[in-house]
Amino acid sequence: MGAQIVLQHYLDLYQTSANTLSDIEFSNLDFLKEKEPIYNMKGQKVSKSYYDKENRESIRIEYQRIFGEHTYNDVVYPNVFLGLQKTIHYLDWAGEIAYSKVKQFYEFNLDPNFDAGVLIPTGFSSQKQRQVLKEERYCADDYLQAKNPDLYAMLYGAYTSQYEFYLKTGKKQRLVDAVNAETNAQINSAFNRVVDGYDTLTVRQLILMNLQ
């Protein structure tokens, strides 16, 4: 079959009405099974795959967060979370990507955020963006709790109010300051351990880098 795309083989085999790989609703194809999406330590959805009846990965959907410039009142603000995009990869029989399609960009309808008494925007958000970020924070919370329950218990026990404030609001500075100012020798000993698989990355650094 060479480098034939797996999905195209099944479309031809079952003579479905779909004659193109574009815009197919994969969940409607009974010869494919969907697997649980993969998330990273930050709680961000990374990918989701569909497999054929022989357990071969046939379609992989990768999810990207798009950052860029946003203009408000003729001022350009850099590195703003603008929206979401996904890319659909169609795999061949060797498990290699044979064809990819970048889907249409999902753009947030951004409004400025202001702190009390400040006229300059401190950031930009939309209802969908806030929903995405909140879901990611709680997903990252669940990830840490499952992967390292002892570390999670220590972190949550030592910084309950700061941690819950971060989860609810996305504002991390109180938690960052508390972690960096820790004086408890037992907690600092755990924080200063090097993470398995890394040369110099400490547990403290890993925790802080995975905050939004």
N, C-alpha and C positions, 0 to 999 in steps of 0.2 A: 504493500500500500504506500510505500515510500513516505513522503512528507505530507500525506493527505491529512487534512484537519479532521479530528475525531468527530466533531459535531456534524460536519458536512457528510461524513460517511453515514451517520444514522439518519440524517434528513433524507438522503438518497435511498437508504435501505427501507425506511418506512414510508417513503413517498409522501411526506408531509406537504401541506399546502405552502409552507415557507420555502421560498426559492433563493433566499439570501441570508447571510449570517447577520445582517444588520437588524436591530430592533426586534429580536426574538425574545419572547417571554419564556425564560428557561424553566420557570416553575411549572409551566404547562406541558413540558415534554416528559412523558412518563418513563423514558429510557435514561433519564438523568436523575441523580439524587444530589440534593443540596447539603453541604456540610456547614457546620457552625462557623461563623466568621472568626478571623484571627485578630486579636487586639494586642497592642504593645503595652509596655509598662505605664505609659502615660494615659492609657484608657482609650486611645485612638484606634478606630477600626482601620486595619491595614489591608485585609483582603478577604475574599470569600470565594469558594470554589465549588464547582459542580463536577461530579464523577459519573462515569458510565457504569453499566452493570458489571463490568469486569474490574471495577474500582480503579479505573484510569482517570486521572485528572483531565477533564475535557475543556473546561472554561475556568478562568481565574479572573476575578474582578478586583482591581486594585483601587484603593481610595486615596485621594490626595487632598490636602488642605492648601488652598491658594492664598499666598500673601503677596502684597504689592502696595503700590501707592494709591492713596485715596485723597481726593480734593474736596475741601470744605471751605466755603467763603474765600475762594481763590488761594487757599493755602494748601500745599501738598504735604500730606502726612505719609511717611514711609512705613513699611513693614506692618501693614494693617491686614487682619484676617478678612479677606474679601469674600470667600465662598468655598465651595466644594466641587471636586471634579472626580470622575471615575474613568478608568480605562479598562476595557474588556479585552482579555487576551484569549485567543483560541489556540489550543495546543494540538500538536500533531501526535502521531503514534509513538514517537520517540520521547514524548514529554517536553518537547521544545515549543516555544512560542512561534507559531507559524504566521499569525496575523493579529494585529491589534487595532482596536477602534477606540478613540478618545471620545467620550460622550460629551454632550453639551454642558458648558460650565453653569453650575448652580450658583448664582450671585446673590449675596445677602443685600437686603435693602437697609443700608446702614444709617443710623442716626448718631449724633454726637453724645458723649457722656461728659458730665461736668461734676466736679467736686464742689462742695458748698463754698460760695464766695469767689469761685474761680470762673473767669469768662472764657478761658482757653480750653478747648476739649481735652480731656484726659484720655480719651479713647473713643472707639466707635463700636456700636453693636446693633444687632437686630434681634427680633424674637427668636428666629431660627438659630442664629449664631449663639445666643445665650443658652438655648436648649441643647445645642450640640456640646458646648463647653461644660455645662452642668452634668450631662450624661457621661462625658469623658472623665470628669473628676470622680464621680461615684463608681465608674467602671475601674479606674485606677485604684480606688480604695478597695474594691472587691478583689482585684488582682493581687495587691500586696497582702491582704488578709489570707488569701488562699495559698500564695507562694511561700510566705514566711509569717505564720501566725504569731510566733514569739516576738519578732520585730514589730509587727503590727500592734500587738498588745502593749508593748513598751512605748511605742510612739503615741498611741491613742491615750494610754494611761497617763503619760507625763505631760501631754499637751492637749487635753480634751477640749477645752474651750477654744484654743487657737485653731485646732484641727477642724472642729465643727464649723467655726466661722469661715475657714477657707473653703470647706465643702459647699457651704450654702451660698457664699458670695463670690468665690473665685479670687478674693484678695488674700495674698499669701504672706505679706510682709510680717504680720504678727507671728506667724508660725516660723518663718525663716529666722527672725530675730531670736525667738525662744530657743530654737535648735542650736543656733550659733553661740548663744550665751550660756549654754548648759554647763553647770558646775558639778553635777552628780558624777562621781568617778565611775560608777557602774554603767551608767548610760553612755558616758563618753568613751568608755572602753569598747562598748558595742558599736558606737558610731565610727570609731577610728579603725575598725577592722577593714582590711582590703576585701573587696567583693570577689568571690570566686570567679575565675576566668578573666580577671582584669589585673593589670600590673600594679597600678597605683590608685585606682578609683576606690574611695572609701565608702562605707555605708552611708555616712552623713552626706557626702557629695551625691550619691545615687538618689537619696531621698529628695534632696533639694532640686536636682536637675529634672526630676519627674513631676515637679509641681508646674502648674500652668504659668 
